[in-house]
């Protein structure tokens, strides 16, 4: 088992590591759909295993001549490209070229793996890979590059099919990872316009998206243009624990598994606390193993609770970071934070007072775009998960949610007793008589939800009149153009105060003189510099660097 | 026995006639500001009409604003081209072989011959604009990605304008094809909301600003910095008039404030410094 066994991101695993750690989420239906014809959208919150599925499909197809030629492309650098093209009329055209150029460059990776020289084909189509590489690198490095690259979705498909023919493959599948890694709807819409153009009889694009926050645009008809495949395991599923434990066995050493098993119910509880997100489960287990190895405890271990709290802190940071990434939604995120705490409190009160068993919450259906937006942001961060709507006769329809189980455990919503054990909580969650605690829409944020969820928009720079709404590009009083700032440049300018670390650590960073903003933490070598600062240490150096990366990605 | 009164009442209405002279105000030939400033001022004026509340009350207002914006763009291009023909010898040279209708010569004054030259040419499409700029100024704007992108937007807005002008907003097969609209839109009607108006105006402002910069660069380079006619070799007293006319044509008052003789001279000096 390699050093990389706790690596959270599939993109960073080698082929052998990936195949060693991979475990099917279902009976293989998703993999079948990914290798098959037709456009598909893999939808799930972060860490649910989308990249793992893509990578598994990629190697599966590469390794068998009977499968189509796979091309795996990762678009996680969206933000940098958006920033480079900010306020330029050709931003979308350049972005389109970037999307297609990356596909062509990724096809070279596939042919390299198969030991096929595809350069002659590119020459035939007058494509210069060195020029494409330079173009992609300069954009991702933050320099706007208007190099004319004659690439259209049609031409890209022609090139790919010619390469596939050379590789003795009949079809091509495009695995477009992190496809919704942007918060600018214009870029997302452009992406899905290209995606639609890439869908041909012998070329099938597949993209990884997030639930709720992805903008497909008017031209893209979800369901018709591409089938949505939800990814992820539901903790309520009977085979859930079996699957998660199977996944864990592939990642940990036998002695580490024994360490986890020493605490009755710990593995199961951590699996539930992950709420269906494998990355969360692996991370919590690794945290526990690390903490127990360094600082073994006797009896009921505190380290298990801390592992859960660590992950909860991560998802809360991720959720709150939306207001940094999309400042106009700051009020929404603030309201959302209050709302999910209210949800947790509501479940707690219900369970404590009535001695009932509830892990769900059902909120009265109300046609409110603002409420939907609030819920979508929470879904994106994995704070809550939608479940099937329920009808309560005359009381109407209710939207049913599973609130993140890790947060429920941390906030003690389930069991009143002080000395709760891992096993007790596992049994509570597994009870088949779990009911839905219903609450009215009007009780949310004391009935002021719609009033409080307003966009935070800067006023007119000339006459200071407030912006009319989020769509306004001109001041409706003086007619002046309203300027938008680049999201990325704003994000990286954030002070280190936004990091979820102790005040002492923040002060230590500031004292060093090297780290004042998130931008200072982004380079790879920042970890080494962080490690050298007194009071930070190896674990926190990594943690701080990871947080900075997460906060600056979509 | 008339039949039509069975379908609609045959009411006697008061007479209404279109008297064409009532529709125009006589204005001086010279434009009070540069073409770009005229564009920005007209565009800023029309933006303020289309508030979300007004658009809700008057659903046709959005379409009218689109007509206005397209018209302002066309007017900008017409003014820049005709003014350059009037003040720039290189452009005049390029036009020597072009033909003007007799009617246009008869109607326009001598200093308006630039307008006469493009009088019958529609500029409501990107192809026409590109061709005219190439023929009169000698500038190939196909090489500039920013302008090309914005001109595509202009082309689309012209097509939308077509639907508004000729079919009260209903889309025809030809329009749908040119706009690259998918099938569900085959029974659609132009419906312009606040967001789309704001985006249209922003895109057209980008077009005008990019065009103004591009043409200005080209004219200044070919007339004042060209190897055979270097700006440095000429005395200010000789070049003053020609340079001032060019500067006034491209100056953007809304960005740099009003233009006066001192600013013109400073601009000239800065230009010299940049190329020394």
Interface residues (C-beta under 8 A of the other chain):
Chain A: X88 X89 X90 X92 X93 X94 X146 X148 X219 X221 X468 X469 X471 X472 X473 X474 X476 X477 X478 X479 X480 X481
Chain B: X43 X44 X45 X47 X48 X51 X52 X145 X146 X147 X148 X149 X150 X182 X184 X194 X195 X198 X199 X201 X202 X203 X205 X206 X207 X210
